[in-house]
Amino acid sequence: MSYIFADSVPEHIRAQTQKHPCYTAGAQHARLHLPVAPQCNIQCNYCNRKFDCLNESRPGVTSEVLTPPQAKEKFSWVKEQIPQLSVVGIAGPGDALANWPHTKQTIAAIKLADPGMVFCLSTNGLLLSDYAPEIISLGLNHITVTVNTIDPGIGAQIYQFVRYRGKKYEGVEAARLLMQNQLAGIAYLAAHGVLVKVNIVMIKGINDQNIPAVVQTVKDLGAFVANIMPLIPAPGSAFAHFPQTSMKEINEMRALCQIDLPQMQHCKQCRADAVGLLHEDRAQEFRFCNRHGTEEPPATPEQKLYKIAVASKHGKLVDQHFGHAAKFLIYQGDGRKFHVSEERQVEKYCAGMEACDTEEMKRDDIINALQDCDAILTMRIGYHAKERLRKKGIYSVEYCDTVENGLRYTVSQLAAKEAVAKS
């Protein structure tokens, strides 16, 4: 696909676009999505960010959430292994702007390390007009905004609620507020030379008839390209039982809208932790738990002792999900030598997907049973459980290797965290 750039678009942005696989079909450049934005400020009826299948590819899915320092470390790791990496994006698993401090910190750190890297972010647009000046000052030239309708009545069927400036909105009022902020933000960014891609999720019987009007509207505001995507019914979402929009229907809509605005034809609806070429997602290869961090933590004069709870079936491997563990092995040590001090039996934190939002008292009991630990070491842990532990001052680490290596890695992370806190 060839684009027609406005005369106001600088040459360096045109060159960046040629290296951006989402904007340029056939570009043999890799992208890295860094999942540093877990919070979201709207609830779409087609979205369930809690559901993650390792083989699943759709927006909002990630196998881990990273802090900005972890994101910087992952960037260096991926760049070393994939030399053709050219684009770093923030695409959730929530909304990049609802987590703006983390998003901004991540991008600034990587820009410092690699000034030539191309950056982009995806957003639902609720806070787009609020942060548009900062987006420009940060040097972001490619922004994706999901605009599913310009009709508040249709929007009320797509969005359950919107949270904006401390207030919750529902129904038509929520949809109208979201729309106003989306369109104002697009207009502002486009007027300042930012290339705006507009994503549209095509939902049969809901917004399909409104899509040509969306495309015409965003074109008039200065959008660069549109990307009409099929609804992928997500388990546990309000639209879970809706039919998936067929590619025949998508292509017919793209052909209709191509008359007004260039259409992206090669979208893969990537995960929030996507890595690699557009047609070759290597996300699971670059999970932090696959990186065998065996570096010893720095020695300290006081030789601090750490207490770490490990989710392990037999004490050999870190091989259990936090929510599935019925016991934790409690290790104590200084980072070089460890011993098992006890084994603690607990009720499973999560008894299955339907029960994950219930039994709050039982969950509190499990967290409290581990509150004397400095860290929890597991093969995998959900975001909400991780947040509960964090609020109790318990650090959580995901790792897939031997318990011995996992303990050493955990202490190295704790030591680094403590060093940052002291600085």
C-alpha positions as CSV (number, residue, x, y, z in Angstrom):
1,M,0.0,0.0,0.0
2,S,1.3,3.5,-0.9
3,Y,0.2,6.5,1.0
4,I,-0.1,10.1,0.0
5,F,1.6,12.3,2.6
6,A,0.4,15.8,3.2
7,D,3.0,18.4,2.4
8,S,3.3,19.3,6.1
9,V,4.6,15.8,7.0
10,P,8.4,16.1,7.5
11,E,10.7,13.8,5.6
12,H,11.9,12.0,8.8
13,I,8.3,11.0,9.6
14,R,7.8,9.7,6.1
15,A,11.0,7.6,6.5
16,Q,9.8,6.3,9.9
17,T,6.5,5.2,8.3
18,Q,8.3,3.1,5.7
19,K,9.8,1.1,8.7
20,H,6.5,0.8,10.5
21,P,5.0,-2.6,9.7
22,C,1.5,-1.5,10.7
23,Y,1.5,1.5,8.4
24,T,3.5,-0.1,5.5
25,A,2.5,-3.5,4.2
26,G,5.4,-5.7,3.4
27,A,7.9,-3.8,5.6
28,Q,10.4,-6.3,6.8
29,H,10.8,-4.7,10.2
30,A,9.9,-6.1,13.6
31,R,7.8,-4.4,16.3
32,L,7.8,-4.8,20.0
33,H,4.7,-4.1,22.1
34,L,5.5,-3.4,25.7
35,P,2.6,-4.2,28.1
36,V,3.1,-1.5,30.6
37,A,-0.5,-0.2,30.6
38,P,-2.8,-2.5,32.5
39,Q,-5.5,0.0,33.6
40,C,-8.4,1.0,31.4
41,N,-10.9,3.8,31.7
42,I,-13.7,2.3,29.6
43,Q,-15.4,-1.0,29.3
44,C,-16.0,-2.3,25.8
45,N,-18.5,-5.1,25.5
46,Y,-16.1,-7.0,23.2
47,C,-13.2,-6.9,25.6
48,N,-12.1,-9.2,28.4
49,R,-8.5,-8.5,29.3
50,K,-8.5,-11.2,32.0
51,F,-8.6,-14.0,29.5
52,D,-5.3,-15.1,28.0
53,C,-4.6,-18.2,26.0
54,L,-0.9,-18.5,25.1
55,N,-1.8,-19.2,21.4
56,E,-4.3,-16.4,21.2
57,S,-3.8,-13.3,19.1
58,R,-6.0,-10.3,19.7
59,P,-5.7,-6.8,21.2
60,G,-5.8,-6.7,25.0
61,V,-4.1,-10.0,25.6
62,T,-0.8,-10.3,27.4
63,S,0.9,-13.0,29.4
64,E,2.6,-10.5,31.7
65,V,2.5,-6.9,32.7
66,L,5.8,-5.0,32.9
67,T,7.0,-2.1,34.9
68,P,8.9,0.6,32.9
69,P,12.3,-0.6,34.1
70,Q,11.4,-4.2,33.0
71,A,10.1,-2.8,29.7
72,K,13.5,-1.1,29.1
73,E,15.3,-4.4,30.0
74,K,13.0,-6.4,27.6
75,F,13.6,-3.9,24.8
76,S,17.4,-4.4,25.1
77,W,16.9,-8.2,25.2
78,V,14.7,-8.2,22.1
79,K,16.9,-5.7,20.2
80,E,19.9,-8.0,20.8
81,Q,18.0,-11.0,19.4
82,I,16.1,-9.3,16.6
83,P,18.3,-6.7,14.9
84,Q,15.5,-5.6,12.5
85,L,13.5,-4.3,15.4
86,S,12.4,-0.8,14.3
87,V,9.2,0.0,16.2
88,V,8.3,0.0,19.9
89,G,4.6,0.4,20.7
90,I,2.4,0.6,23.8
91,A,-0.9,-1.2,23.2
92,G,-2.2,-2.1,26.6
93,P,-3.4,-4.5,27.8
94,G,-5.5,-1.5,29.1
95,D,-5.2,2.0,27.6
96,A,-1.8,3.6,27.0
97,L,-3.1,7.1,28.1
98,A,-4.9,5.7,31.2
99,N,-1.4,4.7,32.3
100,W,0.3,7.8,31.0
101,P,3.1,8.0,33.6
102,H,4.2,4.4,32.9
103,T,3.8,4.9,29.1
104,K,5.8,8.1,29.1
105,Q,8.5,6.8,31.4
106,T,8.9,3.7,29.2
107,I,9.2,5.6,26.0
108,A,11.6,8.2,27.4
109,A,13.9,5.5,28.7
110,I,14.1,3.7,25.4
111,K,14.5,6.9,23.4
112,L,17.5,7.7,25.5
113,A,19.0,4.3,24.8
114,D,18.1,4.2,21.1
115,P,17.2,7.7,19.6
116,G,16.5,6.2,16.2
117,M,13.7,3.9,17.3
118,V,10.2,4.6,16.0
119,F,7.5,4.8,18.7
120,C,3.8,4.5,18.6
121,L,0.9,4.0,20.9
122,S,-2.7,2.8,20.8
123,T,-5.5,4.3,22.7
124,N,-9.3,4.4,23.0
125,G,-9.0,8.2,22.8
126,L,-10.9,9.1,26.0
127,L,-7.8,11.1,27.2
128,L,-6.4,11.9,23.8
129,S,-7.3,15.6,23.8
130,D,-5.9,15.9,27.4
131,Y,-2.5,14.4,26.5
132,A,-2.2,15.4,22.9
133,P,0.3,18.2,23.6
134,E,2.5,15.9,25.7
135,I,2.3,13.2,22.9
136,I,3.7,15.7,20.5
137,S,6.4,17.0,22.9
138,L,7.5,13.4,23.5
139,G,8.1,13.0,19.8
140,L,5.5,10.4,19.0
141,N,4.6,10.5,15.3
142,H,2.3,7.5,15.0
143,I,-0.9,7.2,17.1
144,T,-3.7,4.6,16.7
145,V,-7.1,5.5,18.0
146,T,-10.0,3.1,18.2
147,V,-13.2,4.9,17.0
148,N,-16.0,2.4,16.6
149,T,-18.9,4.8,15.9
150,I,-19.8,8.5,15.7
151,D,-23.4,7.8,16.8
152,P,-23.8,8.0,20.6
153,G,-26.8,5.6,20.4
154,I,-24.7,3.0,18.8
155,G,-21.9,3.8,21.2
156,A,-24.2,3.0,24.1
157,Q,-24.5,-0.5,22.8
158,I,-20.7,-1.0,22.5
159,Y,-19.5,0.6,25.7
160,Q,-20.7,-0.3,29.2
161,F,-19.2,2.7,30.9
162,V,-16.6,5.4,30.8
163,R,-14.5,6.8,33.7
164,Y,-13.3,10.3,33.1
165,R,-11.8,12.7,35.7
166,G,-13.1,10.7,38.6
167,K,-16.6,10.3,37.4
168,K,-18.3,7.3,35.9
169,Y,-20.6,7.8,32.8
170,E,-22.9,5.2,31.2
171,G,-25.2,4.9,28.2
172,V,-25.4,7.6,25.6
173,E,-23.8,10.2,27.9
174,A,-20.7,8.0,28.1
175,A,-20.5,7.3,24.4
176,R,-21.0,11.0,23.5
177,L,-18.1,12.0,25.9
178,L,-15.8,9.4,24.5
179,M,-16.6,10.4,20.9
180,Q,-16.0,14.1,21.6
181,N,-12.6,13.5,23.1
182,Q,-11.6,11.0,20.4
183,L,-12.4,13.4,17.6
184,A,-10.9,16.5,19.3
185,G,-7.7,14.6,19.9
186,I,-7.5,13.3,16.4
187,A,-8.0,16.8,15.0
188,Y,-5.3,18.2,17.3
189,L,-2.7,15.6,16.5
190,A,-3.3,15.6,12.8
191,A,-3.0,19.4,12.7
192,H,0.4,19.1,14.3
193,G,1.8,16.5,11.8
194,V,1.1,13.3,13.8
195,L,0.1,10.4,11.6
196,V,-3.2,9.0,13.1
197,K,-4.4,5.5,12.3
198,V,-8.0,4.9,13.2
199,N,-9.0,1.3,14.2
200,I,-12.7,0.3,13.8
201,V,-14.0,-3.0,15.2
202,M,-16.8,-4.1,12.9
203,I,-19.7,-5.6,14.9
204,K,-22.5,-7.1,12.7
205,G,-25.8,-5.6,13.6
206,I,-24.3,-2.9,15.8
207,N,-22.0,-0.5,14.1
208,D,-21.5,-1.9,10.6
209,Q,-23.8,0.6,8.9
210,N,-22.1,3.5,10.7
211,I,-18.6,2.7,9.6
212,P,-18.5,4.7,6.3
213,A,-19.6,7.7,8.3
214,V,-16.8,7.1,10.8
215,V,-14.2,6.9,8.0
216,Q,-15.5,10.1,6.4
217,T,-15.4,11.9,9.7
218,V,-11.9,11.0,10.7
219,K,-10.7,11.7,7.2
220,D,-12.0,15.2,7.5
221,L,-10.2,15.6,10.8
222,G,-6.9,14.6,9.2
223,A,-6.6,10.8,9.9
224,F,-3.9,9.1,7.8
225,V,-5.3,5.6,7.4
226,A,-8.2,3.5,8.7
227,N,-8.0,-0.1,9.8
228,I,-11.4,-1.9,9.9
229,M,-11.0,-5.1,11.9
230,P,-13.3,-8.1,12.6
231,L,-14.9,-8.6,16.0
232,I,-13.2,-11.5,17.7
233,P,-15.6,-12.7,20.4
234,A,-13.6,-12.8,23.7
235,P,-14.6,-15.5,26.3
236,G,-16.2,-13.8,29.2
237,S,-17.1,-10.5,27.4
238,A,-20.6,-9.2,26.8
239,F,-20.2,-10.0,23.1
240,A,-18.8,-13.4,23.7
241,H,-21.6,-15.1,21.8
242,F,-21.7,-12.6,18.9
243,P,-20.6,-14.1,15.5
244,Q,-17.0,-13.3,14.4
245,T,-17.2,-10.9,11.5
246,S,-16.0,-12.7,8.3
247,M,-13.1,-11.4,6.2
248,K,-15.4,-11.3,3.2
249,E,-17.5,-8.7,5.1
250,I,-14.5,-6.9,6.3
251,N,-13.0,-6.7,2.8
252,E,-16.3,-5.4,1.3
253,M,-16.4,-2.7,3.9
254,R,-12.7,-1.8,3.3
255,A,-13.4,-1.5,-0.4
256,L,-16.3,0.8,0.2
257,C,-14.3,3.0,2.5
258,Q,-11.2,3.0,0.4
259,I,-12.8,5.7,-1.7
260,D,-12.5,8.1,1.2
261,L,-9.4,7.0,3.1
262,P,-6.6,4.5,2.6
263,Q,-7.3,1.2,4.3
264,M,-4.9,-1.1,6.1
265,Q,-5.3,-4.5,4.6
266,H,-2.7,-6.5,6.6
267,C,-3.6,-6.1,10.2
268,K,-3.0,-9.1,12.5
269,Q,-4.9,-7.8,15.5
270,C,-1.7,-8.2,17.6
271,R,-1.4,-9.0,21.3
272,A,-0.4,-6.3,23.8
273,D,2.9,-8.2,24.2
274,A,3.6,-8.9,20.5
275,V,7.2,-9.3,19.4
276,G,8.7,-9.8,15.9
277,L,7.6,-9.5,12.4
278,L,3.9,-8.9,11.8
279,H,3.3,-12.4,10.4
280,E,5.5,-14.1,13.0
281,D,4.7,-13.2,16.6
282,R,7.4,-14.4,19.0
283,A,5.7,-13.1,22.2
284,Q,6.0,-16.3,24.2
285,E,9.7,-16.7,23.3
286,F,10.4,-13.4,25.0
287,R,8.4,-13.8,28.2
288,F,10.5,-12.7,31.2
289,C,10.0,-16.1,32.8
290,N,12.0,-17.6,29.8
291,R,14.9,-15.4,30.5
292,H,17.2,-17.3,32.8
293,G,18.5,-14.6,35.1
294,T,21.1,-16.3,37.2
295,E,23.2,-13.2,38.0
296,E,24.0,-13.0,41.7
297,P,22.7,-10.0,43.6
298,P,25.2,-7.5,44.8
299,A,26.7,-8.3,48.3
300,T,25.6,-6.0,51.1
301,P,27.4,-5.4,54.4
302,E,24.5,-6.5,56.5
303,Q,23.9,-9.7,54.4
304,K,20.1,-9.2,54.4
305,L,18.0,-12.3,54.6
306,Y,15.0,-12.7,52.3
307,K,11.9,-14.8,52.7
308,I,10.4,-15.9,49.4
309,A,7.3,-18.1,48.8
310,V,7.6,-20.4,45.8
311,A,4.8,-22.1,43.9
312,S,6.4,-25.4,43.1
313,K,4.8,-28.9,42.9
314,H,7.9,-30.8,44.0
315,G,10.5,-28.2,45.0
316,K,12.5,-28.6,41.8
317,L,10.9,-26.2,39.3
318,V,8.9,-23.0,39.5
319,D,6.0,-24.7,37.7
320,Q,2.7,-23.5,39.2
321,H,0.4,-20.6,38.5
322,F,-0.1,-18.5,41.7
323,G,-3.9,-19.0,41.5
324,H,-3.6,-22.8,41.2
325,A,-1.2,-23.4,44.0
326,A,-2.5,-25.2,47.1
327,K,0.8,-24.8,48.9
328,F,3.8,-22.6,48.9
329,L,7.4,-23.5,49.9
330,I,8.9,-20.8,52.1
331,Y,12.6,-20.3,51.4
332,Q,15.0,-18.1,53.4
333,G,18.4,-17.0,52.2
334,D,20.7,-14.2,51.3
335,G,20.7,-14.6,47.5
336,R,23.5,-17.2,47.4
337,K,22.3,-19.8,49.9
338,F,18.7,-20.8,50.6
339,H,16.9,-23.3,52.8
340,V,13.2,-24.4,53.1
341,S,11.9,-23.0,56.4
342,E,8.4,-24.4,56.0
343,E,5.6,-25.5,53.7
344,R,2.3,-23.5,53.9
345,Q,-1.0,-25.0,52.8
346,V,-3.5,-22.5,51.3
347,E,-6.8,-22.6,49.5
348,K,-6.4,-22.1,45.8
349,Y,-6.6,-18.3,45.0
350,C,-8.7,-19.0,41.8
351,A,-11.0,-21.9,41.4
352,G,-11.7,-21.2,37.7
353,M,-12.7,-18.3,35.5
354,E,-16.3,-18.0,36.8
355,A,-15.1,-17.9,40.4
356,C,-12.3,-15.4,39.8
357,D,-14.5,-12.4,40.8
358,T,-15.9,-13.9,43.9
359,E,-14.8,-15.2,47.4
360,E,-13.0,-12.0,48.3
361,M,-12.6,-13.0,52.0
362,K,-10.9,-16.2,51.0
363,R,-8.5,-14.3,48.7
364,D,-7.6,-11.9,51.5
365,D,-6.8,-14.9,53.7
366,I,-4.4,-16.3,51.1
367,I,-2.6,-12.9,50.7
368,N,-2.5,-12.5,54.5
369,A,-1.0,-16.0,54.9
370,L,2.0,-14.8,52.8
371,Q,2.3,-11.2,54.1
372,D,5.6,-11.9,56.0
373,C,7.3,-12.8,52.7
374,D,9.4,-10.3,50.7
375,A,8.4,-11.9,47.4
376,I,6.3,-14.6,45.7
377,L,7.9,-16.6,43.0
378,T,5.5,-18.3,40.5
379,M,5.4,-19.5,36.9
380,R,2.6,-17.1,36.3
381,I,0.3,-14.7,38.2
382,G,-2.7,-12.6,37.2
383,Y,-2.6,-8.8,37.3
384,H,-5.2,-8.4,40.1
385,A,-3.4,-10.9,42.4
386,K,-0.1,-9.1,41.7
387,E,-1.7,-5.8,42.7
388,R,-3.1,-7.2,45.9
389,L,0.3,-8.5,46.8
390,R,1.9,-5.2,45.9
391,K,-0.4,-3.3,48.2
392,K,0.7,-5.6,51.0
393,G,4.4,-4.8,50.2
394,I,5.0,-8.3,48.6
395,Y,6.9,-8.3,45.3
396,S,5.8,-10.9,42.7
397,V,8.1,-12.5,40.2
398,E,7.2,-14.8,37.2
399,Y,9.8,-17.3,36.2
400,C,10.1,-20.6,34.4
401,D,13.2,-22.5,35.5
402,T,14.6,-24.2,38.5
403,V,13.7,-23.0,42.0
404,E,17.4,-22.3,42.7
405,N,17.8,-20.0,39.7
406,G,14.4,-18.5,40.4
407,L,15.3,-17.6,43.9
408,R,18.6,-16.0,42.8
409,Y,16.8,-14.0,40.1
410,T,14.1,-12.9,42.6
411,V,16.7,-11.6,45.1
412,S,18.5,-9.7,42.2
413,Q,15.2,-8.0,41.4
414,L,14.5,-7.2,45.1
415,A,18.0,-5.8,45.5
416,A,17.6,-3.7,42.3
417,K,14.3,-2.4,43.5
418,E,15.7,-1.5,46.9
419,A,18.6,0.3,45.3
420,V,16.2,2.4,43.2
421,A,14.1,3.2,46.3
422,K,17.2,4.5,48.1
423,S,18.5,6.6,45.2
